[in-house]
Amino acid sequence: MGTWGVKIFQNDDAADLRDTYREKIIVGFSDDEAEKATIQEFSSANGFELWLPLAMSQWKIGRLSESVKANALLEIDKELSSMEELWKSELVSKRKQELEAAREVICSQQPEKKKLRKPWWAWKCPWQPGSVLQFKKLIPMKIIRI
């Protein structure tokens, strides 16, 4: 069961996209590779569920590409033109504010490119695939009396 809200990342798909993109950068994908892989993975999502969260995620870490920016701005315009069909009437004004704020962010000067740190729980195995490990298992001796 998914959750939805008016904010950009109050959507399970958008949060998953952000996390996936960041993970790809952390594990060593180049900016272009991470972008292409994320777009391919989330290509079945609606435009505003793909381009806007990706643009915001890239902007925040200083990696916003021009193509993602252009697509995100188009999706903002599309959603603004069909707000009444997509959102309940009491949420329309809040969503409009959120989209306008996102447009301002995307169009502003992005921060310097940030290096993402691996989370504390992430670790890298020191062995290459196909490596052979050998170890001795010590079995305690039992004395049996007859």
Buried (B, 14 or more C-beta within 10 A) or exposed (E): EEEEEBBBBEBEBBBBBBEBBBBBBBEEBEBEEBBEBBBEBBEEBBBBBBBBBBBBBBBBBEBBBEEBBEBBBEBBEBBEEEBEEEBEEEBBEEBBEBBEEBBEBBEEEBEEEEEEEEEEEEEEEEEEEEEEEEEEEEEEEEEEEE
